[in-house]
Amino acid sequence: MRKLVTLFVVLALVALSGAALAGKVGSGCTFKGKKLQGKVQIVTSFPDIKVQVVSSFPDLKVQKVSSFPDKCGKWQIVSSFPDFKIQIVNSFPDIKIQYVSSFPGVP
């Protein structure tokens, strides 16, 4: 009986740790294989990534630029031909971002 309880506890911890790691920005500034830099289109349906804008503890700091979105966290908002699409949500985001005026990237 004791071994069975221990097994359930271990499985629960593994499941919770996997859920905690899900949705984080990778070390290469990627999420789901998409580089988090470049031209971004904001959509209301069928996004590549669901994003919540926060004022603290972001997964990624984002700087909006008008040209040369060539570094991690630099996004140029476009209406066509995006590198990836995002949907702004209030709950259950894939990642959380914070808009900054300088030093974009993974905090």
KEKE-513600 format. One record per atom (N, C-alpha, C): atom name; x, y, z; residue number from 1; residue in one letter. Coordinates in steps of 0.02 Angstrom, whole numbers, plus 50000, padded with zeros to 5 digits. Example, Ala and Ser with C-alpha at 12.3 -4.5 7.8 and 13.67 -1.06 7.14 Angstrom:
BEGIN
ATOM    a      c1      c2      c3     k   r
ATOM    N   50660   49716   50390     1   A
ATOM   CA   50615   49775   50390     1   A
ATOM    C   50660   49835   50390     1   A
ATOM    N   50642   49888   50354     2   S
ATOM   CA   50684   49947   50357     2   S
ATOM    C   50645   50002   50394     2   S
END
This chain:
BEGIN
ATOM    a      c1      c2      c3     k   r
ATOM    N   50041   49940   50000     1   M
ATOM   CA   50000   50000   50000     1   M
ATOM    C   50043   50063   50000     1   M
ATOM    N   50096   50062   50039     2   R
ATOM   CA   50140   50120   50045     2   R
ATOM    C   50174   50135   49978     2   R
ATOM    N   50194   50082   49942     3   K
ATOM   CA   50225   50090   49877     3   K
ATOM    C   50176   50121   49827     3   K
ATOM    N   50114   50102   49831     4   L
ATOM   CA   50063   50128   49787     4   L
ATOM    C   50052   50203   49798     4   L
ATOM    N   50049   50223   49861     5   V
ATOM   CA   50042   50294   49878     5   V
ATOM    C   50102   50333   49854     5   V
ATOM    N   50162   50306   49864     6   T
ATOM   CA   50223   50339   49840     6   T
ATOM    C   50222   50347   49764     6   T
ATOM    N   50199   50296   49729     7   L
ATOM   CA   50195   50298   49657     7   L
ATOM    C   50148   50353   49634     7   L
ATOM    N   50089   50359   49667     8   F
ATOM   CA   50041   50411   49649     8   F
ATOM    C   50070   50481   49662     8   F
ATOM    N   50105   50489   49717     9   V
ATOM   CA   50136   50554   49733     9   V
ATOM    C   50188   50572   49680     9   V
ATOM    N   50229   50525   49661    10   V
ATOM   CA   50281   50538   49611    10   V
ATOM    C   50248   50555   49544    10   V
ATOM    N   50197   50518   49524    11   L
ATOM   CA   50163   50533   49461    11   L
ATOM    C   50130   50601   49462    11   L
ATOM    N   50101   50620   49518    12   A
ATOM   CA   50069   50686   49525    12   A
ATOM    C   50121   50742   49519    12   A
ATOM    N   50179   50733   49551    13   L
ATOM   CA   50232   50783   49546    13   L
ATOM    C   50259   50790   49475    13   L
ATOM    N   50266   50735   49441    14   V
ATOM   CA   50289   50737   49371    14   V
ATOM    C   50239   50773   49328    14   V
ATOM    N   50174   50759   49337    15   A
ATOM   CA   50122   50791   49298    15   A
ATOM    C   50121   50866   49311    15   A
ATOM    N   50127   50886   49375    16   L
ATOM   CA   50126   50956   49392    16   L
ATOM    C   50187   50993   49366    16   L
ATOM    N   50245   50961   49368    17   S
ATOM   CA   50306   50994   49343    17   S
ATOM    C   50302   51004   49268    17   S
ATOM    N   50273   50957   49232    18   G
ATOM   CA   50264   50965   49160    18   G
ATOM    C   50217   51021   49144    18   G
ATOM    N   50163   51030   49182    19   A
ATOM   CA   50116   51084   49171    19   A
ATOM    C   50148   51151   49188    19   A
ATOM    N   50192   51153   49237    20   A
ATOM   CA   50225   51215   49255    20   A
ATOM    C   50274   51237   49202    20   A
ATOM    N   50305   51189   49167    21   L
ATOM   CA   50353   51207   49116    21   L
ATOM    C   50320   51223   49049    21   L
ATOM    N   50260   51199   49039    22   A
ATOM   CA   50225   51212   48976    22   A
ATOM    C   50210   51286   48969    22   A
ATOM    N   50219   51312   48909    23   G
ATOM   CA   50202   51381   48897    23   G
ATOM    C   50259   51430   48909    23   G
ATOM    N   50317   51406   48925    24   K
ATOM   CA   50374   51451   48936    24   K
ATOM    C   50413   51461   48871    24   K
ATOM    N   50446   51517   48868    25   V
ATOM   CA   50487   51533   48810    25   V
ATOM    C   50552   51493   48815    25   V
ATOM    N   50571   51461   48761    26   G
ATOM   CA   50632   51421   48760    26   G
ATOM    C   50695   51464   48761    26   G
ATOM    N   50751   51433   48775    27   S
ATOM   CA   50814   51470   48781    27   S
ATOM    C   50835   51503   48715    27   S
ATOM    N   50812   51476   48659    28   G
ATOM   CA   50826   51505   48594    28   G
ATOM    C   50775   51557   48573    28   G
ATOM    N   50737   51582   48622    29   C
ATOM   CA   50684   51631   48609    29   C
ATOM    C   50632   51603   48561    29   C
ATOM    N   50610   51541   48575    30   T
ATOM   CA   50560   51509   48534    30   T
ATOM    C   50502   51483   48576    30   T
ATOM    N   50445   51476   48543    31   F
ATOM   CA   50387   51444   48573    31   F
ATOM    C   50352   51405   48519    31   F
ATOM    N   50342   51341   48531    32   K
ATOM   CA   50311   51297   48481    32   K
ATOM    C   50348   51300   48415    32   K
ATOM    N   50414   51307   48417    33   G
ATOM   CA   50454   51309   48357    33   G
ATOM    C   50455   51376   48321    33   G
ATOM    N   50419   51425   48345    34   K
ATOM   CA   50416   51492   48315    34   K
ATOM    C   50465   51537   48351    34   K
ATOM    N   50507   51571   48313    35   K
ATOM   CA   50552   51621   48343    35   K
ATOM    C   50510   51681   48363    35   K
ATOM    N   50520   51705   48423    36   L
ATOM   CA   50480   51760   48449    36   L
ATOM    C   50511   51827   48432    36   L
ATOM    N   50521   51837   48368    37   Q
ATOM   CA   50546   51899   48341    37   Q
ATOM    C   50518   51905   48271    37   Q
ATOM    N   50515   51966   48245    38   G
ATOM   CA   50493   51974   48177    38   G
ATOM    C   50426   52008   48170    38   G
ATOM    N   50393   51994   48114    39   K
ATOM   CA   50329   52025   48097    39   K
ATOM    C   50272   51985   48129    39   K
ATOM    N   50229   52022   48165    40   V
ATOM   CA   50176   51990   48204    40   V
ATOM    C   50109   52019   48183    40   V
ATOM    N   50060   51975   48173    41   Q
ATOM   CA   49992   51997   48159    41   Q
ATOM    C   49948   51979   48218    41   Q
ATOM    N   49908   52027   48241    42   I
ATOM   CA   49862   52015   48296    42   I
ATOM    C   49796   51994   48266    42   I
ATOM    N   49772   51935   48286    43   V
ATOM   CA   49710   51906   48259    43   V
ATOM    C   49661   51891   48316    43   V
ATOM    N   49598   51878   48297    44   T
ATOM   CA   49548   51860   48347    44   T
ATOM    C   49533   51785   48348    44   T
ATOM    N   49558   51750   48297    45   S
ATOM   CA   49548   51677   48296    45   S
ATOM    C   49605   51644   48259    45   S
ATOM    N   49616   51580   48274    46   F
ATOM   CA   49668   51539   48244    46   F
ATOM    C   49738   51569   48251    46   F
ATOM    N   49758   51587   48313    47   P
ATOM   CA   49826   51614   48322    47   P
ATOM    C   49877   51557   48325    47   P
ATOM    N   49939   51575   48314    48   D
ATOM   CA   49994   51528   48328    48   D
ATOM    C   50008   51526   48403    48   D
ATOM    N   50000   51585   48435    49   I
ATOM   CA   50015   51590   48506    49   I
ATOM    C   49963   51635   48540    49   I
ATOM    N   49938   51613   48598    50   K
ATOM   CA   49894   51655   48638    50   K
ATOM    C   49936   51692   48688    50   K
ATOM    N   49928   51759   48691    51   V
ATOM   CA   49971   51802   48730    51   V
ATOM    C   49930   51843   48779    51   V
ATOM    N   49956   51848   48840    52   Q
ATOM   CA   49926   51892   48890    52   Q
ATOM    C   49976   51947   48905    52   Q
ATOM    N   49953   52010   48902    53   V
ATOM   CA   49996   52067   48917    53   V
ATOM    C   49994   52079   48992    53   V
ATOM    N   50052   52079   49024    54   V
ATOM   CA   50057   52088   49097    54   V
ATOM    C   50105   52146   49112    54   V
ATOM    N   50102   52169   49174    55   S
ATOM   CA   50148   52223   49193    55   S
ATOM    C   50206   52198   49235    55   S
ATOM    N   50204   52134   49256    56   S
ATOM   CA   50259   52105   49294    56   S
ATOM    C   50262   52030   49283    56   S
ATOM    N   50321   52002   49293    57   F
ATOM   CA   50334   51931   49286    57   F
ATOM    C   50316   51903   49216    57   F
ATOM    N   50341   51934   49163    58   P
ATOM   CA   50326   51908   49096    58   P
ATOM    C   50371   51849   49078    58   P
ATOM    N   50349   51810   49028    59   D
ATOM   CA   50392   51759   48999    59   D
ATOM    C   50439   51790   48947    59   D
ATOM    N   50416   51847   48918    60   L
ATOM   CA   50454   51882   48866    60   L
ATOM    C   50440   51956   48870    60   L
ATOM    N   50494   51996   48864    61   K
ATOM   CA   50487   52068   48860    61   K
ATOM    C   50487   52087   48786    61   K
ATOM    N   50436   52124   48764    62   V
ATOM   CA   50427   52140   48693    62   V
ATOM    C   50434   52214   48681    62   V
ATOM    N   50473   52231   48629    63   Q
ATOM   CA   50480   52300   48607    63   Q
ATOM    C   50449   52305   48538    63   Q
ATOM    N   50399   52349   48531    64   K
ATOM   CA   50369   52360   48466    64   K
ATOM    C   50415   52405   48425    64   K
ATOM    N   50431   52384   48365    65   V
ATOM   CA   50475   52423   48321    65   V
ATOM    C   50440   52434   48254    65   V
ATOM    N   50462   52484   48217    66   S
ATOM   CA   50433   52498   48151    66   S
ATOM    C   50474   52467   48095    66   S
ATOM    N   50535   52445   48111    67   S
ATOM   CA   50577   52412   48061    67   S
ATOM    C   50631   52370   48096    67   S
ATOM    N   50659   52325   48059    68   F
ATOM   CA   50713   52281   48083    68   F
ATOM    C   50696   52243   48147    68   F
ATOM    N   50643   52202   48146    69   P
ATOM   CA   50627   52161   48205    69   P
ATOM    C   50671   52098   48205    69   P
ATOM    N   50736   52108   48215    70   D
ATOM   CA   50784   52055   48203    70   D
ATOM    C   50815   52025   48267    70   D
ATOM    N   50789   52042   48326    71   K
ATOM   CA   50815   52014   48388    71   K
ATOM    C   50758   51988   48431    71   K
ATOM    N   50775   51946   48476    72   C
ATOM   CA   50726   51915   48521    72   C
ATOM    C   50683   51969   48555    72   C
ATOM    N   50617   51964   48548    73   G
ATOM   CA   50571   52010   48580    73   G
ATOM    C   50557   52073   48540    73   G
ATOM    N   50589   52083   48484    74   K
ATOM   CA   50573   52141   48442    74   K
ATOM    C   50518   52121   48393    74   K
ATOM    N   50461   52154   48398    75   W
ATOM   CA   50403   52138   48357    75   W
ATOM    C   50382   52198   48316    75   W
ATOM    N   50370   52185   48252    76   Q
ATOM   CA   50341   52235   48207    76   Q
ATOM    C   50269   52212   48193    76   Q
ATOM    N   50221   52252   48213    77   I
ATOM   CA   50150   52235   48204    77   I
ATOM    C   50131   52248   48131    77   I
ATOM    N   50105   52197   48097    78   V
ATOM   CA   50086   52202   48027    78   V
ATOM    C   50016   52176   48017    78   V
ATOM    N   49986   52192   47960    79   S
ATOM   CA   49918   52167   47945    79   S
ATOM    C   49919   52111   47893    79   S
ATOM    N   49977   52098   47863    80   S
ATOM   CA   49982   52043   47815    80   S
ATOM    C   50053   52016   47814    80   S
ATOM    N   50059   51954   47791    81   F
ATOM   CA   50123   51920   47784    81   F
ATOM    C   50164   51919   47850    81   F
ATOM    N   50133   51894   47904    82   P
ATOM   CA   50169   51892   47968    82   P
ATOM    C   50215   51831   47972    82   P
ATOM    N   50263   51835   48017    83   D
ATOM   CA   50304   51777   48034    83   D
ATOM    C   50264   51730   48080    83   D
ATOM    N   50223   51759   48123    84   F
ATOM   CA   50177   51721   48165    84   F
ATOM    C   50119   51765   48187    84   F
ATOM    N   50065   51733   48209    85   K
ATOM   CA   50004   51769   48229    85   K
ATOM    C   49993   51759   48303    85   K
ATOM    N   49969   51813   48336    86   I
ATOM   CA   49953   51808   48407    86   I
ATOM    C   49881   51829   48419    86   I
ATOM    N   49853   51804   48473    87   Q
ATOM   CA   49788   51826   48497    87   Q
ATOM    C   49798   51851   48568    87   Q
ATOM    N   49775   51912   48583    88   I
ATOM   CA   49780   51940   48650    88   I
ATOM    C   49722   51911   48691    88   I
ATOM    N   49738   51879   48747    89   V
ATOM   CA   49688   51849   48790    89   V
ATOM    C   49697   51875   48862    89   V
ATOM    N   49643   51867   48902    90   N
ATOM   CA   49646   51887   48972    90   N
ATOM    C   49659   51829   49018    90   N
ATOM    N   49648   51768   48993    91   S
ATOM   CA   49660   51709   49035    91   S
ATOM    C   49683   51651   48992    91   S
ATOM    N   49716   51604   49023    92   F
ATOM   CA   49742   51544   48990    92   F
ATOM    C   49788   51559   48931    92   F
ATOM    N   49839   51601   48941    93   P
ATOM   CA   49886   51616   48886    93   P
ATOM    C   49937   51561   48877    93   P
ATOM    N   49966   51559   48817    94   D
ATOM   CA   50024   51516   48806    94   D
ATOM    C   50085   51548   48838    94   D
ATOM    N   50093   51614   48826    95   I
ATOM   CA   50147   51652   48857    95   I
ATOM    C   50122   51719   48882    95   I
ATOM    N   50160   51748   48928    96   K
ATOM   CA   50144   51815   48953    96   K
ATOM    C   50198   51862   48929    96   K
ATOM    N   50177   51921   48904    97   I
ATOM   CA   50226   51970   48880    97   I
ATOM    C   50217   52036   48918    97   I
ATOM    N   50271   52074   48918    98   Q
ATOM   CA   50270   52141   48945    98   Q
ATOM    C   50299   52187   48892    98   Q
ATOM    N   50263   52240   48874    99   Y
ATOM   CA   50290   52288   48826    99   Y
ATOM    C   50342   52332   48861    99   Y
ATOM    N   50400   52340   48828   100   V
ATOM   CA   50454   52381   48854   100   V
ATOM    C   50479   52428   48799   100   V
ATOM    N   50513   52481   48819   101   S
ATOM   CA   50541   52527   48769   101   S
ATOM    C   50614   52511   48754   101   S
ATOM    N   50644   52469   48795   102   S
ATOM   CA   50713   52448   48782   102   S
ATOM    C   50727   52381   48815   102   S
ATOM    N   50780   52350   48795   103   F
ATOM   CA   50801   52284   48822   103   F
ATOM    C   50748   52229   48816   103   F
ATOM    N   50725   52215   48755   104   P
ATOM   CA   50677   52160   48746   104   P
ATOM    C   50712   52093   48753   104   P
ATOM    N   50673   52040   48760   105   G
ATOM   CA   50700   51973   48763   105   G
ATOM    C   50674   51935   48823   105   G
ATOM    N   50706   51879   48836   106   V
ATOM   CA   50688   51836   48892   106   V
ATOM    C   50717   51867   48956   106   V
ATOM    N   50675   51879   49006   107   P
ATOM   CA   50700   51911   49068   107   P
ATOM    C   50747   51866   49106   107   P
END
